[in-house]
């Protein structure tokens, strides 16, 4: 799974490396100004680059990236100094992926243009050597038609976090597939805000006959969590080994320090944060959040009891 935050970080690294290779002697301040880094973010990305390289991944295959005094140094990464050329299998795989996304109805005109150009190079005769057709799961077509027509839909939805089933009226904006699942992005009238629902968690979907006016610029179709006023909140300090949490969860960064990252975590159920804290162990510390603290203590006790019963 690739979160939007991880994708943005990867894009920034891939933009930063060629520029550093083309501008030897670049300073920390220059990179921070040009790519919007803080010093800690730059150090973190350079540390990531340091353990990346070509297959084999021995000491002679990995890139070298570090800060020398105030100069950013990147070595053994000459392949970033020139345009990357795709091999034939890579190009075919890219073409198949592009067609798959277009067949799901979520491809943009820019993607369609890129796929057409790639296809013209790979298949100059114009033959359909690559055909990708994705069958739509139940309810996808109903929700997609409602989004196109501006129809309000009444859904019966089961929450992944709480397991509760509720009936909601939604104003669907778009239906999209990602991370192996289908989702509908919509305005939920029960929540009074945007929500993204997994389609396989929707038991039924029926148009109510009521129409709605879609927003001029709806949010991009992507999986994200929108905190509400009723959410449980907790402040968590993440150690160096737990910084990945900020890339995979919709958190608010409170403080970014050398040895820890302090975040504000929101969830509909305190058990979500409790499970995360148990998973992180001593790499994370709960600073505040009474409900999360109680849920974490209860989960620890349940785990210990299970181990004792197995003895």
Secondary structure, DSSP 8 states (H G I E B T S, - for coil): ---HHHHHHHHHHHHHHHHHHHSTT-BHHHHHHHHT--HHHHHHHHHHHHT-BSTT-STTTB-EEEEETTEEEEES-GGGGS-----HHHHHHHHHHHHHHHHTT---HHHHHHHHHHHHHH-TT------------TTHHHHHHHHHHTEEEEEEEE-TTT--EEEEEEEEEEEEEETTEEEEEEEETTTTEEEEEEGGGEEEEEEEEEE----TT---S-------TT-EEEEEEE-GGGTTHHHHS--EEEEE-SS-EEEEEEESSHHHHHHHHHHHGGGEEEEE-HHHHHHHHHHHHHHHHHHHHT-
